[in-house]
């Protein structure tokens, strides 16, 4: 067995572990700081909305010897608007100019052909109206809202309302960070970005549900035992799925990282950045929130219940009595006292 696999087995059996829940206020502080930074960046710099949302024209040229800087200067001079120019792998250029209508686009295309030393017929022009972009944005918001509502309903039925609230907060956390990164780096927001944002919600939710499922099984009949508190069982659930979460996240990040850093960076395929950045940041944020935010939030909500408060008092009282006798509180517990997560660990050791 590999070292990582051996570590995963030990984490699952509870032989080793890290106190994620106990240090939850540290993670809350980190998340609040990152979220505030994202909101400030969004408020100050705003998002660089793509032409699909603002309306305008996109001109694609064949291979040309004109540099991106000179092409940008020529496009802005011809149109009177700001232009964004990207080099393509074919040696051509993608020139994006916002605010152009059909009539003015024809004149800009003709002038670009002269300045870039290509024929007018070689330049491909695509016009996008602002109303179409508005429709796309509205549909994206509608889809996001429907997704959130369905997630809350499903989790409330499959688990409980506290887990539904925690998962919703974790999803909003992931979206805020991802959008904030876009504002910080200035990457263009396109329909591909929206697709990426909706995709990461599924990844984030998957990791969260895996931990919640372990917590649900581990906390079954929890009040009938006096060995563990709810927060301790929640912490064991996180540790038990930690290696799995890391493995799935790393495997998902590798191809996305290749698209972002190699495709978008080294190869100059800037259009790949639209979706790859949202996926990369969102996947990392989703893995973080599943471990450090969602489950600790459930603990904070759950341990407000009178039954959980009473359980904590009984567990601590039993440990204090065991300590006074010089005994180990866990070692002195009967097998029947242990919740299901402990029984699972013992069956794992027998195997």
Residue, then its C-alpha position, 0 to 999 in steps of 0.5 A: x500500500x502507498x504512503x498516501x493510501x496507508x495514511x487514508x486508511x489510518x485517517x478512516x480508522x481514526x488512528x491519526x487525525x487533524x482537528x479541523x472542527x476545533x480550529x474552525x474559527x481560524x478557517x472562518x477568519x481566512x474565508x472572511x478575509x478572502x471574501x472581503x478581498x474578493x468583494x472589494x476587488x469586485x467593487x473597485x475594479x469590477x468585472x471585465x465583461x466580454x463582448x457577448x454581454x456588452x455588445x460589439x464586434x469581433x474581427x478574426x484575421x488571417x496570419x499577419x506580421x502586425x504585432x498585437x500592440x500595433x493592431x490594438x492601436x489601429x483598431x482603436x483609431x479605426x473604431x473610436x472605441x477601446x479594443x482588445x486584441x489577442x494573438x491566435x495560434x494560427x498567427x492571426x489576430x482576434x480583435x474585439x471592439x465593444x459598442x459597434x453597430x452593423x453600420x459602423x462595423x463595416x467601415x471598421x472592417x475595411x480600415x482594419x484590412x488596410x492597416x493590417x495589410x490583408x484583404x477585406x474578405x479575409x477578415x471574419x466579422x461577428x456582430x453581437x447585440x447588447x440585448x443578446x448578452x443581457x438575455x444570456x446574463x438573465x438566463x445564467x442568474x435564473x439557472x443559478x437561482x434554480x440550482x441553489x433552490x434545488x440543492x437546498x431542497x435535496x439536502x434538507x430532505x436527504x440530510x437535514x436543514x442545517x446541512x442544507x444551509x451549510x452547503x448553500x453558504x459554502x457554494x456562495x463562498x466558492x462563487x464569491x471567491x471565483x468572481x473576485x479572482x476574475x475582478x483581480x486578474x482582469x480576465x474577460x467574463x464570457x458565456x464560457x465563464x458562466x458555464x465554468x461557474x455553474x460547473x464548479x458548483x457541482x464539484x463543490x457540492x459533491x465533496x460536501x455531500x461525501x463528508x455529510x454522508x459520512x457524518x450522517x452515518x457516524x452520528x446515527x443514534x449519537x445520543x445513545x452513547x457517551x464516548x464522542x461529542x457531535x463535533x468529534x464525530x464530525x471531525x472524524x468524518x472529515x478526516x475519514x474522507x480527507x484523502x479521497x477529497x484531495x485525490x479527486x480535487x488534484x485529478x480534476x485540477x491537473x487537466x484544468x491547470x494544463x488548459x489555464x497555464x499551458x493552453x492559455x499562457x504558453x500557447x496563447x490560446x486566450x479564449x481557454x482562459x474564459x472557462x479554465x480560470x473559473x474551473x481552476x479557482x472554483x475547484x480549489x475553493x470548493x475542496x477548501x469549503x467542503x473541508x473547512x467551512x461546510x462541516x464546521x458550520x453544521x457543527x456550530x448549528x447542530x451543537x446549539x440543540x439541547x440534546x447535543x449540549x446534554x450529550x457534550x456534558x455527559x461525555x465530558x463528565x465521563x472523561x473527567x471521572x475516568x481521568x480522576x481514576x487514572x483511566x483512559x476515557x476512550x479505552x474504558x468505553x464499551x463497544x456499545x457506547x461507540x457510534x457507528x463511525x467507530x464500529x466502521x473503524x474497528x471492522x476496517x482493522x479486522x480486515 
